[in-house]
Amino acid sequence: MDFSYSDEQRQLADSLRRFAEERYPIETRRGTVRERNAFSRDAWCAYAEFGLLGLTISSDYGGFDGGALDTFVVQYEAGRALLPEPLISCGVVATGLIQRYGSEPQRHDFLRAIADGSEIVTLAYQEADTRYDFTRPLTAVRRVEGGFVLDGRKTHVWHADNAQTLIVSGWNGAAQAVSLFLVPLSSPGVSVWPYPVLDGERCAEVELRSVRVSHGALLGGASHGIEMLETALDLGIAALCASSAGAMERLIEMTAEYLRTRKQFGQPLGRFQALRHRMADMLVQKELALSMAHVAAAALDVPDAAQRRRMIASAKIIVSKAARFIGQQAVQLHGGMGVTAELPVGDYLKYLIASTLRFGDADFHTEILADLPDEAHAG
């Protein structure tokens, strides 16, 4: 896979970077995440105008037929600017699921609305006491006349308080399998309790109490839920790796500038060899993370499921380790200034640490690698 940007992709990256610098500087982001729902409607409308929300959606539904590299371009720039809106939750994960597995009516109803910014959809799959395991949900699904009834509680639902629709996983007793359903937030029996995570973005606890949905709410086949959730995590991790790599690059730029301008003992800090060595180590880790973010993007086109899982899990592990290292080093090289609100270093550290936990931490993905068949490792 060639990761050289086309002229159009370069223009997209430049436009998004200018938007972030001019209209979404760190002070504006801080103001946004202090709001109750940590969401800027103006920014979301701008993303729709840029075509970001419909980037990978088929042109049949108002999108631009983009691919994995187009998503990489957007998420890399979003990470540089720490954009807090649900570009991954809705623009990548939910969009990808509906486009790949949705019925024609579902695609028609949701994809156009996502592309124009009028509909936000997010995935609700995690539950308490299951860690990151999505194969055995406790949310129960009963088949009834005219549809299904869902009962359960979901945790860590990203941007649920800004969404209109959830993609909910549950154990379908009739099919004896995991199924996914499109559930409107306005449905009777749905309750949402939002809360901020480390970097200021929003997650929520979602309770479903005897929530009734129609047969048309079933996404994909009744027994294909695990396959769909694996796809969701693949899409989300690839996007998150790109976003994390962008944040690491910006953090290194800020740290290098600080060492060039901050003086101690009559000379810039950047003249001290020990600090230069630490900057070099940060740069090496950033390049490694960038390479693995490319691996994750390339994995989305790999047909073999075991090999794709291996590539995605490896990328998540390595990018997560690099994120912690670079974030911690940046704070230390800034000294006391690194933990003050005067500089955005702490904002980036918190984002990078939060990203290491999203879609499974390094331990979870190490277990995935350990459970893969031997031939996948040999390949």
C-alpha positions in Angstrom: 0.0 0.0 0.0 1.4 3.4 -1.1 1.2 5.9 1.8 2.3 8.9 -0.3 -0.4 11.5 -0.3 -2.1 12.4 -3.6 -2.6 16.1 -4.4 -6.2 15.9 -3.2 -5.2 14.3 0.1 -2.4 16.9 0.6 -5.0 19.7 0.0 -7.4 18.0 2.5 -4.6 17.7 5.1 -3.6 21.4 4.6 -7.2 22.6 4.8 -7.9 20.7 8.0 -4.6 21.9 9.6 -5.5 25.5 8.7 -9.0 25.0 10.1 -7.5 23.7 13.4 -5.0 26.5 13.7 -7.4 29.3 12.9 -10.7 28.1 14.3 -9.9 25.4 16.8 -6.7 26.3 18.7 -6.1 24.6 22.1 -7.9 27.4 24.0 -11.0 26.8 21.9 -10.8 23.0 22.5 -10.5 23.5 26.2 -13.6 25.6 26.2 -15.4 23.0 24.2 -14.5 20.1 26.5 -15.6 22.1 29.5 -19.1 22.2 28.1 -21.5 19.6 29.4 -21.4 17.5 26.2 -17.9 18.5 25.0 -19.1 19.0 21.4 -19.0 22.0 19.0 -21.9 22.0 16.6 -20.2 24.7 14.5 -17.1 22.5 14.1 -19.3 19.4 13.3 -21.0 21.4 10.5 -17.6 22.5 9.3 -16.5 18.9 9.1 -19.6 18.0 7.1 -18.8 20.9 4.7 -15.2 19.7 4.3 -16.6 16.2 3.4 -15.0 14.6 6.4 -18.2 12.9 7.7 -18.9 11.4 4.3 -15.3 10.7 3.3 -15.6 6.9 3.2 -19.3 6.7 2.4 -20.4 5.6 -1.0 -21.3 8.3 -3.5 -24.6 6.6 -3.8 -25.4 7.9 -0.4 -23.9 11.4 -0.6 -20.3 10.4 0.2 -16.9 10.6 -1.5 -15.9 6.9 -1.9 -12.7 7.4 0.2 -10.5 4.6 1.4 -8.2 3.8 4.3 -5.6 6.3 3.4 -8.1 9.1 3.2 -9.2 8.2 6.7 -5.6 8.2 7.8 -5.1 11.7 6.5 -8.1 13.1 8.4 -7.4 11.3 11.6 -3.7 12.3 11.6 -4.6 16.0 11.4 -7.4 15.5 13.9 -4.9 14.1 16.4 -2.5 16.9 15.9 -5.3 19.3 16.9 -6.9 17.1 19.5 -10.3 17.6 17.9 -12.8 16.3 20.5 -15.8 15.6 18.2 -16.8 12.0 17.3 -14.8 11.7 14.1 -13.8 8.2 15.0 -17.0 7.0 16.8 -19.4 8.2 14.2 -17.3 9.1 11.1 -15.3 5.9 11.0 -16.8 3.1 13.2 -20.5 3.6 12.9 -20.3 4.6 9.3 -18.2 1.6 8.4 -20.6 -0.8 10.1 -23.7 0.6 8.4 -22.0 0.8 5.0 -20.7 -2.8 5.2 -23.6 -4.6 6.9 -26.6 -2.4 6.7 -29.7 -3.1 4.7 -30.6 -0.8 1.8 -33.2 1.1 3.9 -30.6 1.4 6.8 -28.0 2.8 4.4 -30.4 5.2 2.9 -31.7 6.4 6.2 -28.4 6.8 8.0 -25.5 7.3 5.6 -26.8 10.5 4.0 -27.7 11.9 7.4 -24.2 11.1 8.8 -22.6 12.7 5.7 -24.4 16.0 6.1 -23.9 16.1 9.8 -27.5 15.8 10.9 -27.2 12.3 12.4 -24.6 11.0 14.9 -24.4 7.3 15.5 -22.1 5.6 18.0 -21.3 2.0 19.0 -22.4 0.7 22.5 -20.6 -2.6 23.0 -18.6 -2.6 26.3 -20.1 -3.8 29.6 -19.0 -3.8 33.2 -17.0 -6.8 34.4 -16.2 -8.0 30.9 -13.1 -5.9 30.4 -12.7 -5.5 26.7 -14.3 -8.9 25.8 -17.2 -8.3 23.4 -18.0 -11.9 22.6 -20.2 -12.5 25.7 -22.5 -9.5 26.2 -24.8 -9.6 29.2 -27.3 -7.4 27.4 -30.3 -9.7 26.6 -32.3 -9.7 23.4 -35.7 -11.3 23.3 -37.6 -11.8 20.1 -41.2 -10.6 20.3 -44.0 -10.0 17.9 -43.0 -7.2 15.6 -39.3 -7.0 16.6 -37.1 -7.4 19.6 -36.8 -6.2 23.3 -33.4 -5.3 24.7 -32.4 -5.2 28.4 -28.9 -4.4 29.7 -26.4 -1.7 30.5 -23.5 -0.5 28.4 -20.4 1.3 29.6 -17.8 3.6 27.9 -20.2 4.6 25.1 -18.3 7.3 23.4 -20.2 10.5 22.6 -23.6 9.0 23.5 -24.9 12.2 24.8 -24.4 13.8 21.3 -25.8 10.9 19.3 -29.2 10.3 18.0 -28.7 6.5 17.5 -26.8 3.7 19.1 -25.5 0.5 17.6 -26.1 -1.9 20.5 -24.7 -5.4 20.9 -26.6 -8.1 22.8 -27.0 -11.8 23.2 -29.8 -12.8 20.9 -31.5 -15.8 22.6 -33.5 -16.8 19.5 -30.4 -16.9 17.3 -28.0 -18.1 20.1 -25.5 -15.5 18.9 -24.4 -11.9 19.4 -26.5 -9.4 17.3 -26.3 -5.7 16.7 -29.3 -3.3 16.7 -29.8 0.3 15.7 -31.5 1.9 18.7 -32.7 5.5 18.7 -31.7 7.4 21.9 -35.2 8.7 22.1 -36.6 5.1 22.5 -38.6 4.6 25.7 -36.5 2.8 28.3 -33.1 4.3 27.2 -31.2 6.3 29.9 -27.9 8.0 29.4 -25.4 9.1 32.1 -22.5 11.0 30.4 -19.2 11.6 32.1 -15.8 13.1 31.0 -12.8 10.8 30.4 -9.1 11.8 31.1 -8.7 14.1 28.1 -12.1 15.8 28.4 -14.0 13.9 25.7 -17.2 12.3 26.8 -18.3 8.7 27.4 -21.6 7.5 28.9 -23.2 4.7 30.8 -26.3 3.6 28.8 -29.1 1.6 30.3 -31.7 -0.2 28.2 -34.8 -1.3 30.1 -37.3 -3.2 28.0 -36.4 -1.2 24.9 -38.5 -2.3 22.0 -37.1 -2.1 18.4 -38.5 -3.3 15.1 -37.2 -6.1 12.9 -35.7 -3.4 10.7 -33.4 -2.3 13.5 -31.3 -5.5 13.2 -28.0 -4.7 11.7 -26.5 -7.4 9.4 -27.4 -11.0 10.1 -28.7 -12.1 13.5 -25.6 -14.3 14.0 -22.9 -12.0 12.6 -22.5 -9.7 15.6 -19.0 -10.9 16.6 -17.7 -10.5 13.0 -19.2 -7.0 12.9 -17.7 -6.0 16.2 -14.3 -7.3 15.1 -14.7 -5.0 12.0 -15.7 -2.1 14.2 -12.5 -2.5 16.3 -10.3 -2.9 13.3 -11.7 0.4 11.8 -11.5 2.2 15.2 -8.0 1.1 16.0 -6.6 2.0 12.6 -8.1 5.5 12.9 -7.0 5.9 16.5 -3.4 4.9 15.6 -3.4 7.6 13.0 -4.8 10.1 15.4 -2.3 9.2 18.1 0.6 9.5 15.6 -0.5 13.0 14.7 -0.7 14.0 18.4 2.8 12.6 19.0 4.2 14.6 16.1 2.7 17.8 17.4 4.0 17.1 20.9 7.5 16.6 19.6 7.3 19.8 17.6 6.3 21.7 20.8 9.0 20.1 22.9 11.7 20.8 20.3 10.7 24.4 20.1 10.7 24.7 23.9 14.2 23.3 24.1 15.4 25.7 21.4 14.0 28.8 23.2 14.2 28.0 26.9 17.6 28.9 28.3 19.4 27.5 31.3 23.0 28.3 32.4 23.3 30.8 29.7 22.4 28.6 26.8 19.3 26.9 25.2 18.3 23.6 26.8 18.6 22.1 23.3 22.4 22.4 23.5 22.6 19.9 26.3 23.5 16.5 24.8 21.5 14.4 27.3 18.3 16.3 26.4 19.1 16.0 22.7 19.4 12.2 23.2 16.0 12.1 24.8 14.5 14.1 21.9 16.1 11.6 19.5 14.5 8.7 21.4 11.1 10.4 21.2 11.6 10.9 17.4 12.5 7.2 17.0 9.3 6.2 18.9 7.2 8.6 16.8 8.5 7.1 13.5 7.9 3.6 14.8 4.3 4.6 15.8 3.8 6.2 12.4 4.9 3.1 10.6 2.6 0.9 12.7 -0.3 3.3 12.1 0.4 2.7 8.4 0.4 -1.0 9.1 -3.0 -0.7 10.8 -4.4 1.2 7.8 -3.1 -1.4 5.4 -4.5 -4.2 7.4 -8.1 -3.0 6.6 -7.6 -4.4 3.1 -6.2 -7.8 4.2 -8.8 -10.5 3.5 -7.3 -13.1 5.9 -9.0 -12.4 9.3 -6.2 -13.9 11.4 -3.5 -11.9 9.6 -5.6 -8.7 9.8 -6.1 -9.2 13.5 -2.4 -9.7 14.0 -1.5 -6.5 12.2 -4.1 -4.5 14.0 -3.2 -5.8 17.5 0.5 -5.3 16.9 -0.1 -1.7 15.8 -2.2 -1.0 18.8 0.4 -2.4 21.2 3.3 -0.5 19.7 1.5 2.8 19.2 0.2 2.7 22.8 3.7 2.2 24.1 5.1 5.0 22.0 2.2 7.3 23.1 3.0 6.8 26.8 6.8 7.2 26.2 6.5 10.4 24.1 3.9 12.0 26.4 5.9 11.3 29.6 9.1 12.5 28.0 7.6 15.7 26.7 6.3 16.6 30.2 9.7 15.9 31.8 11.6 17.9 29.2 9.3 20.8 29.9 9.9 20.6 33.6 7.3 22.2 35.8 5.8 24.0 32.8 4.7 20.7 31.4 2.0 20.3 33.9 0.6 23.8 33.8 -2.3 25.1 31.8 -0.1 27.7 30.3 1.2 25.1 27.8 -0.8 22.5 25.9 1.6 19.7 26.8 -0.6 18.2 29.5 -3.6 18.2 27.1 -1.6 16.0 24.7 -0.4 13.7 27.4 -3.9 13.1 28.7 -5.2 12.5 25.1 -2.4 10.0 24.4 -2.9 8.1 27.7 -6.6 7.9 27.1 -6.0 6.6 23.6 -4.0 3.7 25.0 -7.1 2.4 26.7 -9.7 2.9 23.9 -10.6 -0.2 21.9 -8.5 -2.4 24.3 -5.3 -1.8 26.1 -1.9 -3.3 25.3 -2.5 -6.3 27.6 -5.8 -7.1 25.8 -4.2 -7.0 22.4 -1.2 -9.1 23.6 -3.7 -11.7 24.6 -5.2 -11.6 21.1 -1.8 -12.1 19.5 -1.2 -15.1 21.9 -4.4 -16.7 20.9 -3.9 -16.5 17.1 -3.1 -19.7 15.3 0.5 -20.5 14.6 0.1 -20.2 10.9 -0.9 -16.5 11.3 2.4 -15.9 13.1 4.3 -17.7 10.4 2.6 -15.7 7.7 
